[in-house]
Amino acid sequence: MRSSITDRRGGVQVRRAVARDAKRLTRLVTTSGAYEGPYAPMVAGYKVGPDYIEANDVHVAVDEDGRVLGFYALVMSPPELDLMFVADEAQGRGIGRLLIGHLREEARRAGVAAVRVVAHPPAEGFYRSVGAERTGTVVARPPAVMWDRPELLLTTDGGP
């Protein structure tokens, strides 16, 4: 699935990530304002490696200058959103919604009806705003994850 769509409103393109994007994606994860304070240990030392990009459906949103504004990683078996980050400076510009729209298109093309999302707790509202429905809670697993996380289901048939 090597597709690309363009947000005509802002010149933002979503393209398949390539191995050379690894450092930029890692930096986006480790500098995310959403993971400050008590959430910081979750991303400390986290790496998005070239092997991960090659093994999964990873797509990046880039602006006209090629700057990475956000990305997502979709694992297909079983279908789950593994990672999704939008750069702090790109928050509120519709990048997350653009990425979710692209994710839905990719999953639908692969014959997937719904994608599981285990969300960062502060991101639950975003996922619900794009049509995901809460299905439960994933209980904390210290020391890897120190807090309970909302579990949601995002259908691929559209949404807000």
C-alpha positions as CSV (number, residue, x, y, z in Angstrom):
1,M,0.0,0.0,0.0
2,R,2.1,2.9,-1.2
3,S,-0.5,5.6,-1.6
4,S,-0.4,9.4,-1.1
5,I,-3.1,11.9,-0.7
6,T,-2.9,15.7,-0.6
7,D,-4.8,18.1,1.6
8,R,-5.5,20.8,-1.0
9,R,-6.5,23.3,1.7
10,G,-3.0,23.5,3.1
11,G,-0.6,21.8,0.8
12,V,0.0,19.0,3.2
13,Q,0.8,15.6,1.7
14,V,0.6,12.2,3.3
15,R,3.2,9.7,2.0
16,R,4.6,6.4,2.9
17,A,7.5,6.8,5.3
18,V,10.9,5.6,4.2
19,A,13.9,4.5,6.3
20,R,15.6,7.9,6.1
21,D,12.5,9.3,8.0
22,A,13.4,7.3,11.1
23,K,15.4,10.0,13.0
24,R,12.8,12.7,12.3
25,L,10.0,10.4,13.5
26,T,11.9,9.5,16.6
27,R,12.5,13.1,17.4
28,L,8.8,13.9,16.9
29,V,7.9,11.1,19.5
30,T,10.6,12.0,22.1
31,T,9.9,15.8,22.0
32,S,6.1,15.5,22.0
33,G,4.5,17.9,24.5
34,A,1.8,15.3,25.1
35,Y,4.4,13.2,26.9
36,E,5.7,15.6,29.4
37,G,5.5,15.3,33.2
38,P,4.3,11.9,34.3
39,Y,4.1,10.5,30.8
40,A,7.7,11.4,29.9
41,P,9.2,7.9,30.8
42,M,7.0,6.3,28.2
43,V,8.9,8.0,25.3
44,A,12.3,8.4,27.0
45,G,14.8,6.6,24.7
46,Y,12.1,5.6,22.3
47,K,13.2,4.9,18.7
48,V,11.3,4.6,15.5
49,G,13.9,2.6,13.5
50,P,14.2,2.0,9.8
51,D,13.3,-1.7,10.4
52,Y,10.0,-0.6,12.0
53,I,9.2,1.6,9.1
54,E,9.9,-1.1,6.6
55,A,7.9,-3.7,8.6
56,N,4.7,-1.6,9.2
57,D,2.4,0.7,7.4
58,V,4.0,4.0,8.4
59,H,2.8,7.2,6.8
60,V,4.0,10.8,7.3
61,A,2.3,14.2,6.8
62,V,4.7,16.6,5.2
63,D,4.3,20.3,4.3
64,E,5.4,21.8,1.0
65,D,9.0,22.2,2.4
66,G,9.2,18.5,3.3
67,R,8.9,19.1,7.1
68,V,7.3,16.2,8.9
69,L,4.2,17.5,10.7
70,G,3.0,14.1,11.9
71,F,2.8,10.4,11.3
72,Y,1.0,7.2,12.1
73,A,1.8,3.5,12.1
74,L,-0.8,0.9,11.3
75,V,-0.2,-2.7,12.2
76,M,-2.5,-4.9,10.0
77,S,-2.5,-8.2,11.9
78,P,-4.5,-7.7,14.0
79,P,-5.5,-4.2,12.8
80,E,-4.3,-1.6,15.3
81,L,-3.0,2.0,15.3
82,D,0.4,1.5,16.9
83,L,1.7,5.1,16.9
84,M,0.3,8.5,15.9
85,F,2.0,11.8,16.6
86,V,1.4,15.3,15.4
87,A,4.3,17.8,15.9
88,D,3.5,20.3,18.7
89,E,3.8,23.2,16.3
90,A,1.3,21.6,13.9
91,Q,-1.4,20.9,16.5
92,G,-4.8,22.4,15.7
93,R,-4.1,22.5,11.9
94,G,-6.1,19.4,11.0
95,I,-3.1,17.2,10.6
96,G,-4.4,14.5,13.0
97,R,-7.7,14.4,11.1
98,L,-5.9,14.2,7.8
99,L,-3.8,11.3,9.1
100,I,-6.9,9.5,10.4
101,G,-8.6,9.9,7.0
102,H,-5.6,8.4,5.3
103,L,-5.4,5.6,7.8
104,R,-9.1,4.8,7.2
105,E,-8.5,4.8,3.4
106,E,-5.4,2.4,3.8
107,A,-7.2,0.1,6.1
108,R,-10.4,0.0,4.0
109,R,-8.2,-0.8,0.9
110,A,-6.7,-3.7,2.8
111,G,-10.2,-5.0,3.6
112,V,-10.1,-4.0,7.3
113,A,-13.5,-2.9,8.7
114,A,-12.2,-1.5,12.0
115,V,-8.9,-0.6,13.7
116,R,-8.2,-0.9,17.4
117,V,-6.8,2.2,19.1
118,V,-5.2,2.1,22.6
119,A,-4.9,5.8,23.2
120,H,-2.7,8.0,25.3
121,P,-5.3,9.2,27.9
122,P,-5.2,12.9,26.9
123,A,-5.8,11.9,23.2
124,E,-9.1,10.0,23.9
125,G,-11.1,13.1,23.1
126,F,-9.4,13.5,19.7
127,Y,-10.1,9.9,18.7
128,R,-13.7,10.2,19.8
129,S,-14.0,13.4,17.8
130,V,-13.1,11.5,14.6
131,G,-15.6,8.7,15.3
132,A,-13.8,6.2,17.4
133,E,-16.0,4.5,20.0
134,R,-14.7,3.5,23.4
135,T,-14.7,-0.3,23.9
136,G,-12.9,-0.6,27.2
137,T,-9.8,0.1,29.2
138,V,-6.3,-1.4,28.9
139,V,-5.0,-1.7,32.4
140,A,-1.5,-0.4,33.3
141,R,1.5,-2.7,33.0
142,P,4.3,-1.3,35.2
143,P,7.0,-0.6,34.5
144,A,6.3,-0.4,30.8
145,V,3.1,1.6,31.0
146,M,2.2,3.2,34.3
147,W,-1.4,4.3,33.6
148,D,-4.6,2.8,32.3
149,R,-5.4,3.7,28.7
150,P,-8.7,4.0,26.9
151,E,-9.3,1.3,24.2
152,L,-11.3,2.4,21.2
153,L,-12.5,1.1,17.9
154,L,-12.2,3.2,14.7
155,T,-14.3,2.0,11.9
156,T,-13.1,2.5,8.3
157,D,-16.4,3.4,6.9
158,G,-16.0,7.1,7.5
159,G,-16.9,9.3,10.5
160,P,-16.7,12.9,11.4
